[in-house]
Amino acid sequence: MRPEDLLIHKSASIVDALKQLDDTAKRCLFVVDDDCKLVGSLTDGDVRRHILSVGSLGGTVADACNPKPRCATNVNLLTPQRVALEYGVTAVPVVNDEGFVVNIVLADGTMLARKASLDSPVPVVMMAGGKGTRLLPLTAIIPKPLIPVSGITIAERIIGRFRDGGCDDFWLVLNYKREMIKSYFDDLSHAYTIHYIDEDEFRGTGGGLKLIEGKIDSTFIVTNCDVLVDMDLCALLRTHREAGNVATAVVCLRNYTIPYGTVEIEEGGGITGFSEKPTISSLIYTGVCVLEPEVLSFIRQDEVLDFPDLLMRCREAGLGVGVFPVGEGAWLDMGQVDELRRMNSALGGEQ
């Protein structure tokens, strides 16, 4: 569960609140304003009293909530016993000195920490045009961005993660089964802007970016359509800007254990040593990168180009190309069927 699951905007409808209360099963939501400042709390009892009072499901969350909610200012003092017994609730919001929600602590002691949102939104470009051949036969019927992961399409999950960080401007580079993807998103009710960029010929993960040249004139994020990365967007952008990079790739440390004993040899074939099931550590590109618009000038018109080759061109031109490391558990990829199963398992309880 994410902290955002227990937050609801003060202008939300009573019907929306009932659905969210049902989805979270925590019997309590915390009402916030545009800046995530705590306005009140809302329980199923509050909603019930409001409905009985006005005789309908009309009104907003602000009309029904408790404007004097129980909250805490020091997360270190919130033991599970205090949350459940002293506060008598299933969750307690933790606020800073200005009253902004910074954490939510559940009755079992779980702390849901909120990541800081970007001060100014950054456009996100999703490369969503590939055929997804590694996921056949699934992708013979449905394009990869629309494959459901624990009941929600992977594209919506990716957008949701970036929305949590403050992004609201999304660009989808589409090719394979693009009309199906457009129809799906056009039928959704969403509070963000979405643009479609048609790629008529497959140009690779780097070449397809040329299509957005002149459309985005500021720092932007590019993501594959099959990865979820749990990261602090503020820290990512800060690292990118402080380093003066034109490209900052999000990378993940992965450890791989070779299930066999390996042999080291010398010239002539003599054995010099053995290693029993050695572990190899590598930094893996997650499929997410921050870019400056000038990077697009390194792509030739109508060129087929892989994204790593684009970054190497920038590097060879003397421009800054760096990395932003995340932990091994922060990256989920569904590029292959077994990885899709792992992602479904990992997100089984996240809606």
ChimeraX attribute file (.defattr): number of C-alpha atoms within 10 A of each C-alpha:
attribute: neighborCount
match mode: 1-to-1
recipient: residues
	/A:1	12
	/A:2	14
	/A:3	19
	/A:4	14
	/A:5	17
	/A:6	24
	/A:7	23
	/A:8	26
	/A:9	21
	/A:10	23
	/A:11	15
	/A:12	14
	/A:13	18
	/A:14	22
	/A:15	15
	/A:16	13
	/A:17	23
	/A:18	18
	/A:19	11
	/A:20	19
	/A:21	20
	/A:22	13
	/A:23	13
	/A:24	15
	/A:25	11
	/A:26	18
	/A:27	18
	/A:28	23
	/A:29	26
	/A:30	30
	/A:31	26
	/A:32	21
	/A:33	16
	/A:34	9
	/A:35	10
	/A:36	18
	/A:37	18
	/A:38	27
	/A:39	21
	/A:40	22
	/A:41	27
	/A:42	25
	/A:43	20
	/A:44	17
	/A:45	13
	/A:46	16
	/A:47	20
	/A:48	14
	/A:49	13
	/A:50	21
	/A:51	16
	/A:52	10
	/A:53	10
	/A:54	10
	/A:55	9
	/A:56	10
	/A:57	15
	/A:58	13
	/A:59	16
	/A:60	18
	/A:61	28
	/A:62	22
	/A:63	16
	/A:64	23
	/A:65	23
	/A:66	17
	/A:67	14
	/A:68	10
	/A:69	16
	/A:70	15
	/A:71	19
	/A:72	21
	/A:73	16
	/A:74	11
	/A:75	16
	/A:76	7
	/A:77	10
	/A:78	20
	/A:79	16
	/A:80	17
	/A:81	13
	/A:82	15
	/A:83	21
	/A:84	18
	/A:85	12
	/A:86	9
	/A:87	16
	/A:88	13
	/A:89	17
	/A:90	18
	/A:91	27
	/A:92	27
	/A:93	26
	/A:94	23
	/A:95	20
	/A:96	13
	/A:97	7
	/A:98	8
	/A:99	15
	/A:100	17
	/A:101	26
	/A:102	20
	/A:103	21
	/A:104	26
	/A:105	22
	/A:106	20
	/A:107	22
	/A:108	13
	/A:109	16
	/A:110	13
	/A:111	19
	/A:112	20
	/A:113	15
	/A:114	16
	/A:115	17
	/A:116	14
	/A:117	17
	/A:118	16
	/A:119	10
	/A:120	8
	/A:121	16
	/A:122	21
	/A:123	20
	/A:124	25
	/A:125	27
	/A:126	25
	/A:127	24
	/A:128	29
	/A:129	29
	/A:130	22
	/A:131	17
	/A:132	21
	/A:133	13
	/A:134	12
	/A:135	19
	/A:136	14
	/A:137	11
	/A:138	14
	/A:139	19
	/A:140	13
	/A:141	10
	/A:142	18
	/A:143	21
	/A:144	28
	/A:145	26
	/A:146	20
	/A:147	21
	/A:148	16
	/A:149	23
	/A:150	17
	/A:151	12
	/A:152	14
	/A:153	14
	/A:154	22
	/A:155	24
	/A:156	17
	/A:157	19
	/A:158	19
	/A:159	20
	/A:160	14
	/A:161	16
	/A:162	26
	/A:163	18
	/A:164	18
	/A:165	21
	/A:166	19
	/A:167	23
	/A:168	18
	/A:169	19
	/A:170	22
	/A:171	20
	/A:172	25
	/A:173	23
	/A:174	23
	/A:175	22
	/A:176	21
	/A:177	18
	/A:178	21
	/A:179	11
	/A:180	13
	/A:181	22
	/A:182	15
	/A:183	10
	/A:184	11
	/A:185	14
	/A:186	11
	/A:187	8
	/A:188	8
	/A:189	7
	/A:190	9
	/A:191	9
	/A:192	11
	/A:193	11
	/A:194	16
	/A:195	12
	/A:196	15
	/A:197	20
	/A:198	16
	/A:199	20
	/A:200	11
	/A:201	13
	/A:202	18
	/A:203	20
	/A:204	16
	/A:205	23
	/A:206	20
	/A:207	23
	/A:208	30
	/A:209	22
	/A:210	20
	/A:211	17
	/A:212	16
	/A:213	14
	/A:214	9
	/A:215	9
	/A:216	14
	/A:217	12
	/A:218	11
	/A:219	19
	/A:220	20
	/A:221	22
	/A:222	21
	/A:223	22
	/A:224	22
	/A:225	29
	/A:226	25
	/A:227	19
	/A:228	24
	/A:229	22
	/A:230	13
	/A:231	19
	/A:232	17
	/A:233	21
	/A:234	16
	/A:235	14
	/A:236	19
	/A:237	20
	/A:238	12
	/A:239	16
	/A:240	25
	/A:241	15
	/A:242	8
	/A:243	15
	/A:244	14
	/A:245	19
	/A:246	21
	/A:247	28
	/A:248	26
	/A:249	24
	/A:250	23
	/A:251	23
	/A:252	21
	/A:253	18
	/A:254	15
	/A:255	13
	/A:256	12
	/A:257	11
	/A:258	13
	/A:259	10
	/A:260	10
	/A:261	10
	/A:262	13
	/A:263	11
	/A:264	11
	/A:265	12
	/A:266	9
	/A:267	6
	/A:268	6
	/A:269	8
	/A:270	9
	/A:271	11
	/A:272	9
	/A:273	10
	/A:274	12
	/A:275	12
	/A:276	12
	/A:277	13
	/A:278	14
	/A:279	13
	/A:280	10
	/A:281	11
	/A:282	12
	/A:283	15
	/A:284	16
	/A:285	17
	/A:286	23
	/A:287	21
	/A:288	22
	/A:289	24
	/A:290	26
	/A:291	22
	/A:292	17
	/A:293	17
	/A:294	14
	/A:295	18
	/A:296	20
	/A:297	11
	/A:298	15
	/A:299	20
	/A:300	11
	/A:301	11
	/A:302	14
	/A:303	15
	/A:304	16
	/A:305	19
	/A:306	14
	/A:307	16
	/A:308	12
	/A:309	14
	/A:310	18
	/A:311	23
	/A:312	13
	/A:313	15
	/A:314	20
	/A:315	16
	/A:316	10
	/A:317	10
	/A:318	9
	/A:319	16
	/A:320	16
	/A:321	21
	/A:322	21
	/A:323	20
	/A:324	19
	/A:325	19
	/A:326	19
	/A:327	13
	/A:328	14
	/A:329	11
	/A:330	14
	/A:331	22
	/A:332	20
	/A:333	18
	/A:334	22
	/A:335	17
	/A:336	15
	/A:337	14
	/A:338	12
	/A:339	14
	/A:340	19
	/A:341	13
	/A:342	16
	/A:343	20
	/A:344	18
	/A:345	12
	/A:346	13
	/A:347	15
	/A:348	12
	/A:349	9
	/A:350	14
	/A:351	14
